[in-house]
Amino acid sequence: MQYQVRGSNKIVKLSGVAVVAGVAALAAMSLRPAPFNGPVAARSAAKAAPEVKATRPITPLDSVPADYFMFPIKPGKPNFLTGSMGEIRANHFHGGLDIKTDGRIGLPVYAAADGYISRLKQSAFGYGNVLYITHPNGLTTVYGHLNTFEGPVADFLRQQQYAKQTFELELFPTPNQFVVKRGDIVAMSGNTGGSGGPHLHWEVRDAEDRQLNPLRFGGFAEIQDHIEPTLQAFAVEPLGIEARVQGRFEKAVFTPKKPPTPSTPGTPYAHPDTITAFGTVGLFVQGFDRFDFATNRNGLQRVEVRVNGQPHYRHVIDAVPFSDSRQISQHIDYQWQQTNGRTFEKLFVDDGNTLPIYNTNGNKGKLRVEDGALYTVEVRMSDSYGNTTPFSFVLRGQKPAYFKTRNASVRKPALRYDINRNILKVVATDPDTSRQGANITLMRGNRRLEVVPSYTVQSENVYLYDLRAGLPDSIRFGQLTKAFEPKALIPAASEQSFANGVQNLVFSPLTLFDTLYLQNGYKEGLWTIHNARTPLFKPLQATLKPPVAVADKTRSAVYMINYKGARIYQGGKWDGEQITFPVKTFGSFRILTDTLAPTARLVRKSPAGLTFIVGDNLSGLSSYRLLVNGQWRMLRYEYKNATLFTDPKDKTVPLAGEAELRLTDQAGNEKVLQFKI
């Protein structure tokens, strides 16, 4: 790489780790140089992310007999899974098994082993109606999305709900209060909470609240799997400014081909061409698994990598701490998923990822490729039943050098940029026919830094710059100037804050996975807080300061505006003329006022039961309350079809006489519906 400082006759050459010349010139610009292989000096005070260690010993779990747990749905009969342990979900690892229930609700759910009911919860969201059974060996089984609970615990729950006058309730019975035996019917299967269709979500957890793979305990005869995983693609990506893959600084995606002969289990995929690379690169894989006689695409349970015959990397998704499941955003290439719609799992441990599911070499699975060296990479993808798909490819080290290819159709210059990790990648469309592309200029105030192109592809010059050396204000190429949007560097693993005239942001040590180059703005009532391509681990606190005072603060709150224009309630607490709320996902936000009451329509009315269709135009339903002859009567809420309804098994308050339904939305607007049964 070469940087040239305008006003100086010296070319500033930055190697991979040190500045060879021109330090004073860069310092004068406040574009200070920084080592490319390591954290910036300014981050030394930040709390370092803990070193990733191998998965903790599981000897006590290995001692659990293979037949300790009974299959909880249709035991002894063939069954199927719609979801397996460790599947990639939107913001978490899937923490157990999703068991099919013949496409309907109401199948008996059996206690998998002796124990006692230690926890139960009724909710319209998340796990829905969920039951926890703790067993003598310290493990707990979890049964989610249930329709109803069965036995004495159901009566106990209803009594507590009436005592507290709420449907949404979580209880923690004592160990001897509700003892169950293996094979007892404890519930009926359902479709409650965040379920997308009737099924049973079943988990096994240990005393540390790690979600364990239920299939690790010997598997179940009810579920058959003789099908090896399917490889969709693999990828190689440069991880440092000096790195290249096939001469470029970008992810290279490859789709291997099967051998022409009929495939047999374990037949390897192979990439036929040698891939050139240099520097520190990361490997990625995209694939899925299937069970016998099922079309569902399930996740990979284990992936192993060997380089030149030596162990290099392994992950096994057998034990995921419940509180750390959101770290899936660092296990996958989140930015690639958000921009390209494809989910690649990283075959290295990225910064900020502390999940205990990896075994790696000393470089956390990142591969250092030297000039002229050959690297045979062998990857094995496996499922919980040991079915394995191997594939291989070869990397050859090739030191990068400038090259240029032209596109005769390019007539007009253009300028764009992107940020990947700490590297600013600028692409200038250049119709010039010179042997080498022209330089760009990074500007900061009245200071200038010229950067030469690293390579030119189809008349597009590519320039690389390490942002840890300082943030420019704008980028110039010829007569084109483009503003550089990020206004601050926010380090991870430490408490940080950012403020301007319209917003304050406070980051906790757990908010970010990695360094953030913050982009934010405000225009016509829309606050932008970075972009959705960057994941958050824990929320940050944002305070918005509207330029014009909000008249009705009691009914005004923050709403996220998604890419479809939908308004999603975020809430917030007013303090004078500003409002503070937690940001769980980067994006765009508005302060909106909700003055309309919820709606309610009675669609079924009889002594046997009531059903209402309910809705709200903006903030969403907050609470609901049904009185019959002045007595509180319990209702269930199903947000997926916007209904409130009575439970036919609930006879506590007869459905006869004068009735009143009272709905309140998040903004405090109220709707009262009076009727007679």
N, C-alpha and C positions, 0 to 999 in steps of 0.2 A: 504493500500500500504506500502511496505517496500523497502527502498534503503539501501544498505550496502556499506560503503566506504572502499575500499581496504587500508590496512595499519592501520585500526582502528578496535577496538574490538566492537564498538557500532553499533547496527542496527539503521539506521535513519528512523524513522516512520513519514510519512507525513499524517496527517489527511486531511479532506476535506478543511480545512481553515487555518491550521497553522502547523508549524514545531515543533514537540514535542522534538526532540533532534538532535544534530549533525550539528547545523547551521554553526559553525566555520569551520567544515570539508568541507561542501559544498562550503562555501565562498572561502576557500583556493583553490578549484578547478576551480573557476570562473563559477561554475554551481550553481548559487544562487537560493535559494528556493523562491517561489512566491505563493501567495494565489491562490487557485484553483477557488474560487467563486468571481471573480472580476478582474479588470485590474491590470497589473503589475505597480509597483510604477513608473517605468521609463516612463510610458505612461501618468502620471498625467498632464504633460504639454500639451498634445495633446488636441485638441478641442473635447469635448465629443459630441457624436451623440445626437441630440435632442430627448427627450422623445416622444414616439408615442402617439398621442392623437386621440380621436374619430373623425369620419368623421365630417367635418364642417356642421353647420346648412344649410339646403337647403330649407328654407321656401319660398324664392322667386321662386325657381324652382317648388316647390309643388303647387304654385299658378297658374302655366301655365295650361290653359284648356287642357283637354284630347284630344280635336280635333284641337289643335292649328296648328299642323304640318300635312300636307298632305303627304301621301306616295309618294316618288319621282319617282317610276317606276310602270307603269301599275296601277295607282290608281283605287281602287274600284274592282280590279280583284285579284283572289287568286295568291299568289306568294310565294317564298321560299328564305331562307337565306343559303348562304354557310359559313358565319362567323358571330358570335355574339359578343357583347361587352365583352371585358375583356378576350378573349381567349388567351391562352399561345402561343406566337409566339417565334421565335428564340431568339430575344433580346429585346422584348417589349410586352406590353399588346396590343391586338387588340383594336383599339380606337373607333370602331363604328360597323356598320352593313355592311356585304357584301351581296348585293341583287342580286339574279340571274337575268339574262337578256336573258333567253331562249337559252343560249349557243351561242349567236351571238352579234355582235356590231351593233350600230345604232338605239337602242330604244330611244324614247324621254325621256329626264330627265326633271322633272318638279320642279319649285321652290316650296319648302315645305310650305312657308308662305310669306307674304308681306315683302319687305325689299329692300336692294340695294346690288349690287355686290361690295364687299369691297376689294377683292383680287382675282387674277387669275395667273396661272403659267403654262407654257408649259415646260416639261422636259422629257427626255428619261428614267428617273429613279424615284424611290420613288413613289409618288402619280401620276406620269405621268402628264397628262393634268388635272388640278384641279381648281375648282371654289369655292369661299367663298361668302355666302350671309349673311349679318348682318341684324337682324330683330329688330323691335322697342323695344322689351323687353330685348335687350342686348345679346341675344343668337345668335350664328352664326352656320349656317349649311354648311357642307363641302361636295363636290361632287367630287370624285376622280376616276382616270383611264378613264377619258372621251376620246372619239374619237375626237370630235370637239365641239367648242363652237358655240352658235347660237345667232342671233340678232346683234344689234349694237356693242356689246362688242367684237364680233369676228372680225369685221372690224377694230375696234380700236386697238386690239392686233396686227393684221397683219400690220397696219400702223407703229406701234412702232417697230415691228420686222424688217421691211425694213429700218426704220430710223437708227436702231442700228446694222443692218446687223447680226442678230443672231436669231436662232430658240428658243434657251433656254432663256426664259425671264420671269420675275415676275413683275407684275404691281399691284398698289394699287390705284384704282380709288377713287375719292371723293364721299361723301355720296349721292349727288344728280346727279351724272354723269350717272349711269345706275340703275334706279329704276325698280324693278320687282314686279309683283303681284303674289299672290298664284296661282299656276296652270300654270304660264307661262312656255313655253319650253325654257330652258336656255342652253341646250347642248344635245349631242347625246352620249349614253353610248359607252364604248370602252373597250380596253385591254392594255392601255398604262402604262408606268412606270414599277414598280415591280409587276404588276398583273400576276397571273399564269393562267388566263383564263378570258373570257369576263364576266364582272359583274360591278356593281356600288358600290363603297365604299362610305358609307354615314355616316357622323358624325354630332353630335351636340356639340358645345363648348360654354363655358360661357366666361365672360369678362376676367377671370383669365387664360384662355387657358386650362381649364380642359376639357378633353374629357368625355362627359356625355353619359349615356346609352340612346339611342333614345327611347327604349321601356319603360322607366320610365314615359314617358308622356302619359300613358293610353294604350299603346299597339296599334296595328293596326289590323284591321279586315283582311287585306290582308295576314297576317302571323298568322297561327293557331298553337297552341302548347298545347296539352293535355297529353304530355308524360313526366313522371318524369325522373330526371337524373339517370344515371347508375353508380353504384359503381364498380370499377375494383379491388381496393385493398386499404388497409390502412396500416400504418406502425407506429412503435414506436421505437425511437432511443435514446440512452444515450447521454446527452449533457455535462456531466462533468466527470472527471476522476474517481469519486467514483460511478458513475451511471452504472447500468446494465439493460438489458432486457433479460429475460430468462437466467440469469446468465452470459451473455456475453456482451462485449463492442462492439456492432455492431447493425446496423439497422435490426429489425425484421419485415418482410413483411407478411401480412395476406390477404388471399382472402376469404371473407365471402361467405356463401352459402345462396341461397334463401330458404325460407320455401318450403316443398314439395308440398303444396297446390298451386293452380293457383294464380299467383300474381295479386293483385289489387293495384290501385294507393295508395301510402303511406304505403304499407306493408313494415314493417321494415326488414332490414337485421340484422342478429345477429351472433356474433362470439361465437361458442359453448363452447370454453375452456377459463378458466381464464389465463391471461397472467401475469407472475411474472415480477416485475420490482423493481428498487430501485434508489433513488437519483433523480436528475433533468432530466426529459425526455421530448422529443418533439414528437408531434403527426403529422402525415402526411396523406394525402388522394390523391388518383388517381381516377378520374372519368370523365364523359363527359355527354353531354345533346344532345337531338335531338328534332327537330321540327316535326310536323305532316307531313307525306308523304315525308319525306326527309331522306337520308342515311348519310348525313354529320354529323360528330362528332363535336359538338360545346362545348364551355367552360361552367364551372360552374360559376354562377353569384353571389351566396351567400352560405357561409358555416358557420354554428353555432355549437358551442360545449358547452355542459353542463356537469359538473362533480358533481356527487352526487346531482343532481337536481339544482345546482347553475350555473348561467352564467359564462363561463370561457373564451370564445373567440368567435369573429365573424369578418368575413370580407365580405364586399359588394363592388363588382367592378362596381360601378355606376358613379364614378367621379375620373378620374386619371389625374393628372397634366401631360400635354404633355411632359414637360422637364424631368419628373421623371419616364417615362415609362420604362426605362432601369433597374429600380430597380426590375423588374420582376425576375432578376437573384438572388435576395435575397428572393423573395416571394416563389420561388420553390427551391427544392434541386438541384442546378445546377450541383454539382459534381456527384451526383447519375445519373442525366440525361446524362451527358457526358460519364460516364463509363458503365452504364447499359441500356441506351436507354429508360428509363421510366421516366415520368414526374410526380413527387409527389409535391403537394402544401403543404407548411408548415402551420400547424395550430397553429403557434406561430409567434411572430414578432422577427426576428433574428437581430443580431447586424448589424448596417449600413442601416437598412431599415427604411426610414422615410415617407413612403407612408401614406396618410391620409385616408385609407380605413378600418382601424381596430378599434374594440372595444375589450379591453382585461381586465383581472384582473391585479393585481399589479405586476405580474411576466411576463407580456407580453405574456401570453398564455402558458408559459412553466409550466410543471406540476411537483411538488415536491412529490415524492412517499416515504412514511415512512414505516419502517419495520412493518409488521403485519397489516397494514391498507388496507381497500378495497376501490376501486374507480370505480364507475359505470360511464362510459363515453358514452354520447349520442351525436351523430353527425347528423346534418340535412343539406343535400345538396339541394339547391333550384335554379330554373331558374327564368327568368324575369316574367314569367306568374304565378308564385306561385306554380308550380308543385314541390313536395318535396319528397326526398328519405331519410328516417331516417335509421340509423344503430347504433348499440351499442356493447360495449365489456366491460369486467371487468378487472381491474388491481389489483393485490395483491402485497403489499410490501413485499419483501424478501431480507434481507441483504445479500450481496455477501459473499461467502466463497470459498476458493480454492477447486477445484475438478479436477479430471484427468480421461480422457477416452483414451484408446489406440487403435491404428490401427496396427495390426500385420504385415501388408504389408510394413510399413515404415522401410527402411533399411539404409537410408543415411541422414545425417543432411543437413539442408538448412536454409537460413536466408533471410528474406524480411521485409520491413517496409512500413508504410503509415502514413500520417498525416491527422487528422480530427480535425478541429478547432485548438486548441492549443495542442492537445494530439498526441504524438508519440506512435504509436502502432507497436510493433515489434512482428513478428511471427517467431518462430524457430521450424522447423521440427526436432523432437527429438526421435530417435529410442530407447533411454534408457528406461529401464523398472522400474526404481526407482519410489517410491510412489509420489515423487514431481519432477517436471522438474528442470533442472539446471538453474542457474542464467545467465544473459547476463551481459556484461561489456560495459558501455558507456565510451569512451575515448576522452580526450581533451588534446592534447600534451602528456605530461608524467603523466597526472592525470587519475584516474580511478574511476568509480562509478558503483557498482554492483546493479542490479535490479532483484528482485525475480519475478517469474511468477505469474500472477493474476489467471490464470486457464489454463488447458490443455485440448484441444478437439482433439480427434483422433490423438494423439501423436504430436500435434502442441501446443507449449507453447506460451501464449500470455502475453506480457509485456507492461505496460503503464507508460508513463513518460510525465510530463508537460513541454513543451519546453520553457515556460516562465522562467523556472529556469536556462536556458542556453542551448546553442546548442553544441552537441558533434561533434567531428571530424569523428568518426567511431564507429561501433558497433561490438562487438566480442561475438561469441558463440562457445565455445570449440576451435577448430582449425580454425573456419571460421571468417573472418573479412570483414565487408562491410562498404564502405565509406558512410558517411552521406552527401548527396548532398546539402541540403540548406546551404547557406553560410551567410545569414543575416536575421534578424528579422526586417520587415518593418511595423511599426505601421500605422494604418489607421487614418484618420481625421487630418492629419498634413502633412506639406511639408517635404519630406524625399528624400535622394539621396543615390545612391550606385555607386561605381566606382571600376573598376579593369583595367588591362592593355589593354583590348580590347573593353570595353563598359562602358558607363556612363548612369545611369538611374535616372530620376527625377520624383518623385511622388508628385502630388498636393494633397491638403486636400480632394479632391473629387475623387481621382483615385480609392482607394480601399474601399471595403465594410467592411473588417475585416483585422486583422493582417495577414501579408503575410510572409511565410517562403520561402524566395526567392531561387529558383534553377536556375542557369544560367551556361552557358559554351560556349566554342568555340572550333571547330574542323574542320580543312580542309575547311575553308570558310563558315561554318555554325554557326551562332550565335543562341544560345538558350536563350530565355528570359522566364523563368518559364514554365508553361504548360497550355494547353487549358482547363483544368478542373477547373481553377479558373477564375471567371468573373471579369471584370473591369467595373466601373461605368463611369468614365471619363478617357480619354487617359492619358498615361504617355509619357514623352519625352525620347527617347533613342538616344544615340550617339554611333555609331559604329566606331571602329578604326581598319581598316584592317592592318594586319602585313606587307603586301606587297602593295606598292602604286598602286592605280588604274590609268591606263594610260589615259583613255578617260572618264573624270568625267562628261562631258556635256551629255553623253548618258548612264551614269551609275546611278542606283537607287537601293533602297532597295525593295526586294520582299519577301513576306511571302511564305513559303513552307508548304503546308498543308499536312494532313496525306496521301493523294493520290499522293503527289508529284507535284501537280499543283503549278505554280508560280503566285502569286497575287501581282500586283503592289502596293507598299506603298509610293513611292516617296522618298522625302528627300532633304535636302539642304546641299551642301558641304561647309565646312569651312576648307581650307587647306587639310589635309589628312584624315579628318573625316567627317561623314555624320550624320545629325540629322533628325529624323522623328517621328511622333506620333504613339504610339502603342495603338491600340484600342482593340486588342485581343492578349493574350499571345500566344507564339508559337516559331517557328524557322524561321530564316531570312537569306537571302543571298544578297550580292551586285552583281548585274548582269549588263552586258552591252548589250544594244539593238542597233544594227547597221543596221537592216533591215527595209526598208520602209514598210508602210502599203500596202495592196493589194486592188484593186478595179476592178470590172467587171460589165460592163453595160449589164443588162439582159432585159431591156425594154426601147425602144426609139421611141417616136412619139411626135407630137405636143400636144397630150393629157396628156403625162406624161413620167417621167423617173424613173427607178428603178435600183439601184446598189447593188451588193453584195460586202461587204467590210470586211476587217479583218486585224489583226496584229499578228505577231508571239509571242510577248512578252509583251511590256509595255501597249498596248491598244490604241485605237483611242482617240486623244485629241481634234482635231478640224477638220471641213470639210467646204469647201467653193466652191460653184458652181457659175461660171460666164457664162452668155449667151450674146454674143456680147459685152462683157466687163461690163455687168450689173450684180449685185449680184442677185441671184435667190435663194429663200428659199428652204431648204430641211428638211425633217423630218427624224429622226434617230430612228430605232427600234432595240435595242441591242439583243432582244430575238431571232430574226432571222437574225441579222447582215445585215440589209438593210438600205439604204438611198433612199428616194423617195420624189417626189413632191406631193403637195396637189392638187387634181383635182379642188378644189374650188378657188385656187389661180391663178388669171389671170394677176397679176401685171406685170410680165415680160413674153412676149410670148416665147414659147419653139420652136424657129426656128433660125437657123444660127450657128455660131461658138460657141463652148462651151468648158469649161475647168473645171474639178473637181480637187481640190487640197485637199489632206488628210495629216494630220500631226499626228504622234503618241506622246505619253507622253515623249519619249526620244528626240523628235525634228526631227526624220526622216520624209522625205516628199515624197509623191507620187503625180505625176501630170498625169492626164488622159485627153487627148485632143480628141475631136470628133466633128462631125457636125450633127446637127438635121435638 
